[in-house]
């Protein structure tokens, strides 16, 4: 899953980025409200961690603009403020959850899992499942009927995108935006190589799920 962090405390933002990446999330990080809004409006994120006190544009105004543009990405507000009125304002503006600083890593990760729990059939917080094919975050592997095979990081990230959106054709452009970032100059043949690797690994464990090609468009998990 791909997350956006909007936090002006650079040391905290970088620490959050490292924590989330170690937990297999794709993360983009920006340090002011204007950049946060610009990134959020791309619609490529599965969740946004948004500080309230930001330079250039405060988090509440960022959130209002996100929702005004019909971007439904779940948002976790992150702030040092603890007053009930601030929580109410944030939730009324469209936030999905609210976490007050200081916080412990475990609670942050739990709230991120909760706010992104939208797509796919979740067995538990560390596994996704489609038609008997499991994707395990802890082991970075796919499993079917007791057979498992390890995935590389990029294979895992593409598989997570596919298994979270079964039957949906994901364009190559969308995959690049999600996995490499919308400013990336990665070529389409990079995706084709990873899809080929994934197909072989799915075949190794004899899973019935297939990655199908929509010629000239992209791929879907069927």
C-alpha positions in Angstrom: 0.0 0.0 0.0 1.1 3.5 -0.7 1.0 6.2 2.0 1.6 10.0 2.0 3.1 11.6 5.1 2.6 15.4 5.5 4.6 16.5 8.5 6.8 19.6 8.9 8.9 18.2 11.8 11.6 16.7 9.5 13.1 14.4 12.1 9.6 12.9 12.9 8.6 12.7 9.3 11.7 10.8 8.4 11.3 8.5 11.4 7.7 7.7 10.3 8.9 7.1 6.8 11.5 4.6 7.9 9.0 2.8 10.3 6.4 2.5 7.6 8.8 1.3 4.9 10.1 -1.4 7.2 6.5 -2.5 7.5 6.3 -2.9 3.7 4.5 0.3 2.9 5.4 2.5 0.0 5.8 6.1 1.4 6.1 9.6 0.0 6.9 12.3 2.4 6.4 16.1 2.1 6.9 18.9 4.7 4.3 21.5 4.0 0.6 21.8 3.4 0.8 23.0 -0.3 3.0 20.0 -1.3 0.8 17.7 0.7 -2.3 18.9 -1.1 -0.6 18.6 -4.5 0.4 15.0 -3.8 -3.0 14.1 -2.3 -4.9 15.3 -5.3 -3.1 12.8 -7.5 -5.4 10.1 -5.9 -2.7 7.5 -6.0 -2.5 7.0 -2.2 -4.2 4.3 0.0 -3.9 6.5 3.1 -2.6 9.9 4.2 -1.0 10.8 7.5 -1.6 14.5 7.9 -0.3 16.9 10.6 -2.6 19.8 11.5 0.1 22.5 12.2 1.8 22.9 8.8 3.5 25.8 7.0 2.0 27.3 3.9 -1.4 25.6 4.5 -2.7 24.0 7.7 -3.8 20.4 7.8 -7.5 21.2 8.2 -7.5 23.3 5.0 -5.6 20.6 3.2 -8.2 18.1 4.3 -11.1 20.4 3.3 -9.5 20.7 -0.2 -9.0 17.0 -0.5 -12.6 16.3 0.2 -13.8 19.2 -1.9 -12.0 17.6 -4.8 -13.8 14.3 -4.1 -10.7 12.4 -3.1 -11.9 9.7 -0.7 -8.4 8.6 0.4 -8.6 7.8 4.2 -6.8 10.4 6.3 -5.2 10.0 9.8 -4.7 13.4 11.4 -1.5 13.6 13.4 -1.1 16.5 15.8 0.2 17.7 19.2 -3.2 19.1 20.0 -5.3 17.1 22.4 -8.4 19.3 22.8 -11.8 17.6 22.0 -12.7 20.6 19.7 -9.8 20.0 17.4 -10.7 16.3 17.1 -14.3 17.2 16.3 -13.2 19.8 13.7 -10.9 17.3 12.0 -13.4 14.5 11.9 -16.1 16.8 10.7 -13.9 17.9 7.8 -13.5 14.3 6.6 -10.7 12.7 8.6 -11.0 9.0 9.3 -9.1 8.9 12.5 -7.0 11.1 14.9 -3.8 10.4 16.7 -2.2 12.7 19.2 1.5 13.2 19.7 3.4 11.7 21.4 2.4 8.2 20.4 3.9 4.7 20.3 4.8 3.0 17.1 2.4 0.1 17.7 -0.6 2.4 17.9 0.4 4.3 14.8 0.7 1.0 12.8 -2.6 -0.2 14.1 -4.4 3.0 13.1 -2.8 2.9 9.7 -4.0 -0.7 9.2 -7.4 0.3 10.4 -7.8 3.2 8.0 -6.5 1.4 5.0 -8.7 -1.7 5.6 -10.9 -1.1 2.6 -10.1 -3.6 -0.2 -9.4 -7.3 -0.4 -10.4 -10.0 2.0 -8.3 -9.5 5.1 -7.4 -12.7 7.1 -5.5 -10.7 9.7 -3.4 -7.6 9.7 -0.5 -9.2 8.0 -2.2 -11.2 5.2 -4.4 -10.6 2.2 -6.3 -13.4 0.4 -8.0 -13.9 -3.0 -9.5 -17.2 -4.1 -7.2 -19.1 -1.8 -4.1 -17.2 -2.7 -2.6 -15.5 0.3 -0.1 -12.7 0.4 1.8 -12.6 3.7 3.5 -9.4 4.8 5.6 -11.0 7.6 7.3 -13.4 5.3 7.0 -11.4 2.0 5.6 -14.5 0.3 2.6 -15.8 -1.5 1.0 -19.0 -0.3 -1.5 -21.5 -1.7 -2.6 -24.8 -0.2 0.4 -24.9 2.0 2.9 -24.1 -0.7 4.8 -20.8 -0.5 7.3 -18.8 -2.4 9.3 -15.7 -1.5 8.8 -12.5 -3.3 11.2 -9.6 -3.9 10.1 -6.2 -2.6 8.8 -4.9 -6.0 7.1 -8.3 -6.6 5.4 -8.0 -3.2 4.3 -4.4 -3.9 2.8 -5.2 -7.3 1.1 -8.4 -5.9 -0.4 -6.4 -3.1 -1.8 -3.9 -5.6 -3.3 -6.7 -7.7 -4.7 -8.8 -4.8 -6.3 -5.6 -3.2 -8.1 -4.9 -6.5 -9.2 -8.3 -7.9 -10.8 -8.3 -11.4 -9.9 -4.6 -11.8 -7.6 -3.8 -14.7 -4.7 -1.8 -13.4 -3.1 0.3 -16.1 0.6 0.4 -16.4 0.6 4.1 -15.7 -1.3 3.4 -12.5 1.1 0.7 -11.4 4.1 3.0 -12.0 2.4 5.8 -10.0 1.6 3.5 -7.1 4.9 1.6 -7.0 7.6 3.9 -8.3 5.9 7.4 -8.0 4.3 9.6 -10.6 7.5 11.5 -11.4 9.4 8.2 -12.0 10.9 7.6 -15.5 10.6 3.8 -15.1 9.8 2.0 -18.4 6.8 -0.2 -19.1 9.1 -3.2 -19.7 10.1 -3.0 -16.0 6.5 -3.8 -15.1 6.4 -6.6 -17.7 9.5 -8.2 -16.2 8.0 -8.2 -12.7 4.6 -9.5 -13.9 6.5 -12.4 -15.6 8.3 -13.2 -12.4 5.0 -13.2 -10.5 3.3 -15.4 -13.0 6.0 -18.0 -12.7 5.9 -17.9 -8.9 2.1 -18.3 -8.8 2.5 -21.3 -11.1 5.2 -22.8 -8.8 2.7 -23.0 -5.9 -0.1 -24.2 -8.3 -2.5 -21.4 -7.4 -5.6 -21.0 -9.6 -5.4 -17.2 -9.7 -4.0 -15.7 -12.9 -2.6 -12.4 -13.8 -4.3 -11.5 -17.1 -3.1 -9.0 -19.6 -5.4 -6.4 -21.0 -3.4 -5.8 -24.2 -2.2 -2.2 -24.5 -3.7 -1.3 -21.1 -2.5 -3.2 -18.1 -3.1 -6.2 -15.9 -5.8 -7.8 -13.6 -5.9 -10.6 -11.1 -8.5 -13.2 -12.0 
